[in-house]
């Protein structure tokens, strides 16, 4: 449903004081309902784990961790998405100490450096990451407790997670209440997250129970999952977007969380789990979007599909999901025939992708946030959204636009209970982004007349032309990525030494498969000509000062973060190459 009549609807949700309150209240409300769906073997069947079992496992592991002397200590956590990953996180923050989630894609050197910077005294890892952790620990002192989430027994200096869980159960049965009676300080740091980037540049974001629980509580006032509901966990849990918005919000609302086996298994796992919701980054949804259209073109149904989508938009038939599932049955069946909501975040998405999903009867919204706000700042309502917008500021969060230009565009700043405590051991960096309680996001945006927020681009990426006009690379990149010949692109400004002017340049990784399919085998000159034509098509849609004057072809993909965001290198304006 997407209707303006719901523009002021805010769901009434139960207040939660902290993450332990979230788990305890959900265990009481949802009891034997499945909290997680897990697979014991790859390709096997999903097995449910109840809310009651989740609470008991958290208390057992937390009791043992405290018994091991980890009260008030920092515990690093690295591994694939799993039930044990979530239990470990909550067993640490709900009474033991401070969790330090690490990106499993980091190198051993980077892991070692972050263990040192975090001053971790224990590390919990999966079996697949054990070798990397062992290498990282060779140059790291003080990490004396090492736990393998997948080991059947203690071995090679690593303790068995399952063994610790059993010991914790016994301690609880014998009256050890150190963990379950621990006082939660909702204002103190409970999670230390390192932002993506090189190890030297990444910052340690300090989040509290208050930051995270307020995000879950207030976000749920805009987006509520209908029962029976469940989500497929696709994105890495060490990111706040997946952890707060999907895992914690899902558990708060009584959903089940099905663990995805990997990006290539998304459609299969959606069918198997009967998930109704999925969070993703633009790269995930755009890949699925391209696949749908490619299949439609191959089957000769693309023309008919476009006509039906146009009818759905014009008549708003997409608000009748039962009818839409019949019209586009093949697409819905390929996704399990249960999807009620897709949510995109983590980076900007082409609004046309959202419009297309909606017109296919697959409701989709986007939100906006950053780790420093735990993470959500603004989000669309589930029943009233705008494809171009990231929605309205979350309840309890105040958002302002600073130093607006003639179009109302300026830097986005926000204030509220989810603003981080600061950067770990970095008061100077903290002072730069938090001023008088306001978080300076480094993003440019604007509001429309209804109070919807629109993101224009990153402050550090903005190209300022000689005439003073601001050029947002992200806007140009959206348009270029609509062309099937372009797989990836980064836009930036270059100094043209001949004319002493700034011109726009696009660095492009072409989609060779689509180009070959359309044009056959072509040489380098033909490839360049094909991309040049695609650029000209985009230039025709833009004013002169935004037009792409230079381009460069890449033979390899851009380097990416674990959430598939391209790592931008260099400044917004660079010297033109000779």
PASEZA-620791 format. One record per residue (C-alpha): residue number from 1; residue in three letters; x, y, z. Coordinates in steps of 0.5 Angstrom, whole numbers, plus 500, padded with zeros to 3 digits. Example, Ala and Ser with C-alpha at 12.3 -4.5 7.8 and 13.67 -1.06 7.14 Angstrom:
% PASEZA-620791
   num   residuo   east   north    up
     1       Ala    525     491   516
     2       Ser    527     498   514
This chain:
% PASEZA-620791
   num   residuo   east   north    up
     1       Unk    500     500   500
     2       Unk    503     507   498
     3       Unk    497     512   499
     4       Unk    498     519   502
     5       Unk    492     518   507
     6       Unk    497     515   511
     7       Unk    502     520   511
     8       Unk    501     522   519
     9       Unk    500     515   521
    10       Unk    505     513   527
    11       Unk    505     506   530
    12       Unk    504     505   537
    13       Unk    510     501   539
    14       Unk    512     499   546
    15       Unk    518     503   549
    16       Unk    524     499   550
    17       Unk    530     502   555
    18       Unk    536     497   552
    19       Unk    537     491   548
    20       Unk    536     487   554
    21       Unk    529     490   555
    22       Unk    528     488   548
    23       Unk    530     481   548
    24       Unk    526     480   555
    25       Unk    520     483   553
    26       Unk    520     479   546
    27       Unk    521     473   549
    28       Unk    515     474   554
    29       Unk    511     476   548
    30       Unk    513     471   543
    31       Unk    515     465   547
    32       Unk    516     459   542
    33       Unk    515     463   536
    34       Unk    521     462   531
    35       Unk    526     468   532
    36       Unk    531     465   527
    37       Unk    531     460   522
    38       Unk    538     457   521
    39       Unk    541     451   517
    40       Unk    545     446   520
    41       Unk    549     444   514
    42       Unk    549     448   507
    43       Unk    543     447   503
    44       Unk    539     443   508
    45       Unk    533     445   511
    46       Unk    531     451   515
    47       Unk    531     449   523
    48       Unk    527     454   527
    49       Unk    530     457   534
    50       Unk    525     460   539
    51       Unk    525     467   542
    52       Unk    525     463   549
    53       Unk    531     459   547
    54       Unk    535     466   544
    55       Unk    534     469   551
    56       Unk    536     462   555
    57       Unk    542     462   550
    58       Unk    544     469   551
    59       Unk    544     468   559
    60       Unk    548     462   559
    61       Unk    553     465   554
    62       Unk    554     471   558
    63       Unk    554     468   565
    64       Unk    560     464   562
    65       Unk    563     470   559
    66       Unk    563     474   566
    67       Unk    565     468   570
    68       Unk    572     468   565
    69       Unk    573     475   568
    70       Unk    570     479   562
    71       Unk    566     484   566
    72       Unk    567     491   563
    73       Unk    572     488   558
    74       Unk    572     489   550
    75       Unk    570     483   546
    76       Unk    572     482   538
    77       Unk    567     479   534
    78       Unk    568     476   527
    79       Unk    565     471   522
    80       Unk    559     470   517
    81       Unk    552     472   519
    82       Unk    550     466   524
    83       Unk    545     465   530
    84       Unk    551     464   534
    85       Unk    554     471   532
    86       Unk    548     475   534
    87       Unk    548     471   541
    88       Unk    555     473   542
    89       Unk    554     480   541
    90       Unk    548     480   546
    91       Unk    551     476   551
    92       Unk    557     481   551
    93       Unk    553     488   551
    94       Unk    547     485   556
    95       Unk    551     485   562
    96       Unk    559     483   560
    97       Unk    562     488   557
    98       Unk    563     492   550
    99       Unk    563     488   543
   100       Unk    567     490   537
   101       Unk    564     487   531
   102       Unk    569     486   525
   103       Unk    569     486   518
   104       Unk    570     479   516
   105       Unk    573     482   509
   106       Unk    579     485   513
   107       Unk    586     482   512
   108       Unk    590     479   518
   109       Unk    594     485   518
   110       Unk    588     490   519
   111       Unk    584     485   524
   112       Unk    591     485   528
   113       Unk    591     493   528
   114       Unk    584     494   530
   115       Unk    584     489   536
   116       Unk    590     493   538
   117       Unk    586     500   537
   118       Unk    580     497   541
   119       Unk    584     494   546
   120       Unk    580     488   546
   121       Unk    582     482   551
   122       Unk    578     477   547
   123       Unk    576     475   540
   124       Unk    570     470   538
   125       Unk    571     468   531
   126       Unk    568     463   526
   127       Unk    572     457   524
   128       Unk    573     460   517
   129       Unk    576     466   520
   130       Unk    580     462   525
   131       Unk    587     462   520
   132       Unk    586     470   519
   133       Unk    585     471   527
   134       Unk    591     467   528
   135       Unk    595     471   524
   136       Unk    593     477   526
   137       Unk    594     475   534
   138       Unk    601     473   532
   139       Unk    603     481   532
   140       Unk    598     483   538
   141       Unk    598     482   545
   142       Unk    593     482   551
   143       Unk    588     478   547
   144       Unk    588     472   552
   145       Unk    581     469   551
   146       Unk    580     466   544
   147       Unk    573     463   542
   148       Unk    571     459   536
   149       Unk    564     459   534
   150       Unk    564     452   530
   151       Unk    569     448   534
   152       Unk    566     441   538
   153       Unk    572     442   543
   154       Unk    577     446   546
   155       Unk    583     446   541
   156       Unk    589     450   539
   157       Unk    589     455   544
   158       Unk    581     456   542
   159       Unk    575     455   547
   160       Unk    569     451   544
   161       Unk    563     456   544
   162       Unk    558     450   545
   163       Unk    562     448   551
   164       Unk    562     455   554
   165       Unk    555     455   553
   166       Unk    554     448   556
   167       Unk    558     451   562
   168       Unk    554     457   562
   169       Unk    548     453   563
   170       Unk    551     449   569
   171       Unk    553     456   572
   172       Unk    546     458   572
   173       Unk    543     452   574
   174       Unk    548     453   580
   175       Unk    545     460   582
   176       Unk    550     464   578
   177       Unk    546     471   577
   178       Unk    552     475   576
   179       Unk    550     476   568
   180       Unk    542     476   569
   181       Unk    542     481   575
   182       Unk    548     486   572
   183       Unk    546     493   571
   184       Unk    545     496   564
   185       Unk    548     503   564
   186       Unk    544     505   557
   187       Unk    548     511   557
   188       Unk    555     508   557
   189       Unk    559     505   550
   190       Unk    556     498   549
   191       Unk    559     497   542
   192       Unk    565     499   538
   193       Unk    564     499   531
   194       Unk    570     501   526
   195       Unk    567     505   520
   196       Unk    569     502   513
   197       Unk    575     505   510
   198       Unk    583     503   511
   199       Unk    585     501   518
   200       Unk    589     508   519
   201       Unk    583     512   517
   202       Unk    577     508   520
   203       Unk    574     511   526
   204       Unk    571     507   532
   205       Unk    564     509   533
   206       Unk    562     509   540
   207       Unk    554     507   541
   208       Unk    550     506   547
   209       Unk    544     501   549
   210       Unk    540     508   549
   211       Unk    543     510   541
   212       Unk    541     503   539
   213       Unk    534     501   542
   214       Unk    532     509   541
   215       Unk    533     507   533
   216       Unk    529     501   534
   217       Unk    523     504   538
   218       Unk    523     510   533
   219       Unk    524     507   527
   220       Unk    518     502   528
   221       Unk    513     507   529
   222       Unk    514     508   521
   223       Unk    515     501   519
   224       Unk    511     495   522
   225       Unk    512     488   519
   226       Unk    505     485   519
   227       Unk    504     478   522
   228       Unk    507     473   521
   229       Unk    513     476   518
   230       Unk    520     474   517
   231       Unk    526     477   514
   232       Unk    532     474   510
   233       Unk    539     477   513
   234       Unk    543     478   507
   235       Unk    548     484   509
   236       Unk    554     483   514
   237       Unk    551     484   521
   238       Unk    557     487   523
   239       Unk    554     493   520
   240       Unk    549     497   524
   241       Unk    544     498   518
   242       Unk    543     490   518
   243       Unk    544     489   525
   244       Unk    539     495   528
   245       Unk    534     495   522
   246       Unk    533     488   521
   247       Unk    536     484   526
   248       Unk    534     488   532
   249       Unk    528     491   529
   250       Unk    526     484   527
   251       Unk    526     481   534
   252       Unk    523     487   537
   253       Unk    517     486   532
   254       Unk    517     479   533
   255       Unk    519     477   526
   256       Unk    524     471   525
   257       Unk    530     472   522
   258       Unk    533     467   516
   259       Unk    540     467   515
   260       Unk    542     467   508
   261       Unk    547     462   505
   262       Unk    550     468   501
   263       Unk    548     473   495
   264       Unk    548     467   490
   265       Unk    542     464   494
   266       Unk    538     470   495
   267       Unk    532     467   491
   268       Unk    533     460   493
   269       Unk    533     462   501
   270       Unk    527     467   500
   271       Unk    523     461   497
   272       Unk    525     456   503
   273       Unk    524     461   509
   274       Unk    518     464   506
   275       Unk    521     471   508
   276       Unk    516     477   507
   277       Unk    521     482   508
   278       Unk    529     483   506
   279       Unk    533     489   507
   280       Unk    539     490   502
   281       Unk    544     495   499
   282       Unk    543     498   492
   283       Unk    548     493   489
   284       Unk    543     487   491
   285       Unk    537     490   489
   286       Unk    540     493   482
   287       Unk    543     486   480
   288       Unk    536     483   482
   289       Unk    532     488   478
   290       Unk    537     487   472
   291       Unk    536     480   472
   292       Unk    528     481   472
   293       Unk    529     485   466
   294       Unk    534     480   462
   295       Unk    529     474   463
   296       Unk    523     478   461
   297       Unk    527     481   454
   298       Unk    530     473   453
   299       Unk    522     471   454
   300       Unk    519     476   449
   301       Unk    515     479   455
   302       Unk    518     485   456
   303       Unk    514     489   452
   304       Unk    508     487   455
   305       Unk    511     487   462
   306       Unk    512     495   461
   307       Unk    505     496   459
   308       Unk    502     492   465
   309       Unk    507     496   469
   310       Unk    505     503   466
   311       Unk    497     501   468
   312       Unk    499     499   475
   313       Unk    502     506   476
   314       Unk    497     510   473
   315       Unk    491     506   476
   316       Unk    495     505   483
   317       Unk    493     498   482
   318       Unk    500     496   485
   319       Unk    496     498   492
   320       Unk    492     491   491
   321       Unk    498     486   492
   322       Unk    494     480   491
   323       Unk    492     482   484
   324       Unk    499     484   482
   325       Unk    501     477   485
   326       Unk    497     474   479
   327       Unk    499     479   474
   328       Unk    506     478   475
   329       Unk    506     471   478
   330       Unk    513     469   475
   331       Unk    517     474   478
   332       Unk    513     473   485
   333       Unk    514     466   485
   334       Unk    521     467   483
   335       Unk    522     471   490
   336       Unk    518     466   494
   337       Unk    511     469   493
   338       Unk    511     472   500
   339       Unk    515     479   499
   340       Unk    511     485   502
   341       Unk    517     490   503
   342       Unk    524     491   500
   343       Unk    528     496   504
   344       Unk    534     499   501
   345       Unk    539     503   505
   346       Unk    547     504   506
   347       Unk    548     508   500
   348       Unk    543     512   495
   349       Unk    539     508   490
   350       Unk    536     510   483
   351       Unk    529     512   484
   352       Unk    527     508   478
   353       Unk    529     501   481
   354       Unk    524     503   487
   355       Unk    519     505   482
   356       Unk    519     499   478
   357       Unk    519     494   484
   358       Unk    513     498   486
   359       Unk    510     497   479
   360       Unk    511     490   479
   361       Unk    507     489   486
   362       Unk    513     489   490
   363       Unk    513     495   495
   364       Unk    520     498   496
   365       Unk    522     504   501
   366       Unk    529     507   502
   367       Unk    532     510   508
   368       Unk    538     514   510
   369       Unk    543     514   516
   370       Unk    550     513   518
   371       Unk    553     509   523
   372       Unk    554     515   528
   373       Unk    547     515   529
   374       Unk    546     508   530
   375       Unk    544     508   524
   376       Unk    537     511   522
   377       Unk    536     518   521
   378       Unk    530     518   516
   379       Unk    526     513   513
   380       Unk    520     512   509
   381       Unk    513     510   512
   382       Unk    511     503   510
   383       Unk    504     506   507
   384       Unk    507     512   504
   385       Unk    513     513   501
   386       Unk    517     517   495
   387       Unk    521     513   491
   388       Unk    526     519   490
   389       Unk    526     521   498
   390       Unk    529     517   504
   391       Unk    523     519   507
   392       Unk    522     524   513
   393       Unk    526     524   520
   394       Unk    525     519   524
   395       Unk    521     520   530
   396       Unk    525     523   536
   397       Unk    530     526   531
   398       Unk    531     533   529
   399       Unk    534     534   522
   400       Unk    536     541   519
   401       Unk    539     543   513
   402       Unk    545     548   514
   403       Unk    548     554   509
   404       Unk    542     552   504
   405       Unk    543     555   496
   406       Unk    538     557   492
   407       Unk    535     550   491
   408       Unk    535     549   499
   409       Unk    541     544   498
   410       Unk    545     544   504
   411       Unk    549     540   509
   412       Unk    545     535   513
   413       Unk    545     535   521
   414       Unk    541     531   526
   415       Unk    540     531   533
   416       Unk    537     526   538
   417       Unk    538     520   542
   418       Unk    541     516   537
   419       Unk    547     520   536
   420       Unk    553     517   538
   421       Unk    557     518   544
   422       Unk    563     520   540
   423       Unk    569     517   536
   424       Unk    574     512   541
   425       Unk    580     515   543
   426       Unk    579     521   538
   427       Unk    576     527   541
   428       Unk    579     532   535
   429       Unk    575     528   530
   430       Unk    569     527   535
   431       Unk    569     535   536
   432       Unk    569     536   528
   433       Unk    562     532   527
   434       Unk    558     533   534
   435       Unk    557     540   535
   436       Unk    552     542   541
   437       Unk    549     536   540
   438       Unk    548     536   533
   439       Unk    551     531   528
   440       Unk    554     534   522
   441       Unk    553     528   517
   442       Unk    558     531   511
   443       Unk    552     529   506
   444       Unk    548     535   502
   445       Unk    540     534   502
   446       Unk    534     538   502
   447       Unk    527     538   504
   448       Unk    520     538   500
   449       Unk    514     542   502
   450       Unk    512     535   505
   451       Unk    518     535   510
   452       Unk    521     529   506
   453       Unk    528     529   505
   454       Unk    532     528   499
   455       Unk    540     526   499
   456       Unk    544     530   494
   457       Unk    551     527   495
   458       Unk    557     527   500
   459       Unk    560     534   501
   460       Unk    567     531   500
   461       Unk    565     528   493
   462       Unk    561     535   491
   463       Unk    565     538   484
   464       Unk    564     546   485
   465       Unk    565     548   478
   466       Unk    568     555   476
   467       Unk    562     558   476
   468       Unk    560     556   483
   469       Unk    555     551   481
   470       Unk    555     545   485
   471       Unk    555     538   481
   472       Unk    553     532   485
   473       Unk    557     526   482
   474       Unk    552     521   485
   475       Unk    546     524   480
   476       Unk    550     523   474
   477       Unk    552     516   476
   478       Unk    545     514   477
   479       Unk    543     516   470
   480       Unk    549     513   467
   481       Unk    548     506   471
   482       Unk    541     506   467
   483       Unk    545     504   461
   484       Unk    546     497   460
   485       Unk    553     498   457
   486       Unk    555     501   464
   487       Unk    556     496   470
   488       Unk    560     501   475
   489       Unk    562     508   475
   490       Unk    565     514   479
   491       Unk    564     521   477
   492       Unk    569     526   479
   493       Unk    572     533   477
   494       Unk    578     534   473
   495       Unk    582     541   472
   496       Unk    583     542   465
   497       Unk    590     545   464
   498       Unk    589     548   457
   499       Unk    582     552   459
   500       Unk    584     553   467
   501       Unk    577     550   468
   502       Unk    574     544   472
   503       Unk    570     539   467
   504       Unk    566     533   469
   505       Unk    570     526   468
   506       Unk    567     519   468
   507       Unk    571     513   470
   508       Unk    567     507   467
   509       Unk    567     499   468
   510       Unk    563     497   462
   511       Unk    558     491   462
   512       Unk    562     487   457
   513       Unk    557     481   457
   514       Unk    551     486   455
   515       Unk    555     490   450
   516       Unk    557     483   446
   517       Unk    550     481   446
   518       Unk    548     487   443
   519       Unk    554     489   438
   520       Unk    558     482   438
   521       Unk    565     482   438
   522       Unk    568     489   438
   523       Unk    575     492   438
   524       Unk    577     497   443
   525       Unk    575     503   439
   526       Unk    568     500   438
   527       Unk    568     499   445
   528       Unk    570     506   447
   529       Unk    565     508   441
   530       Unk    559     505   445
   531       Unk    561     508   451
   532       Unk    561     515   448
   533       Unk    554     514   445
   534       Unk    551     512   452
   535       Unk    555     518   455
   536       Unk    552     523   450
   537       Unk    545     520   451
   538       Unk    546     522   459
   539       Unk    549     529   457
   540       Unk    542     530   453
   541       Unk    539     530   459
   542       Unk    543     535   463
   543       Unk    545     542   463
   544       Unk    551     544   460
   545       Unk    555     545   466
   546       Unk    554     538   469
   547       Unk    555     534   462
   548       Unk    561     529   462
   549       Unk    567     532   458
   550       Unk    572     526   459
   551       Unk    571     519   460
   552       Unk    576     513   462
   553       Unk    575     505   461
   554       Unk    577     500   466
   555       Unk    578     493   465
   556       Unk    577     491   472
   557       Unk    571     493   477
   558       Unk    572     498   483
   559       Unk    574     496   490
   560       Unk    568     495   494
   561       Unk    567     495   501
   562       Unk    563     489   504
   563       Unk    556     492   503
   564       Unk    558     493   496
   565       Unk    559     500   496
   566       Unk    565     503   491
   567       Unk    571     505   495
   568       Unk    572     512   492
   569       Unk    579     514   492
   570       Unk    582     521   491
   571       Unk    579     528   491
   572       Unk    572     531   488
   573       Unk    577     535   483
   574       Unk    583     532   481
   575       Unk    589     534   476
   576       Unk    587     531   469
   577       Unk    592     526   466
   578       Unk    597     527   461
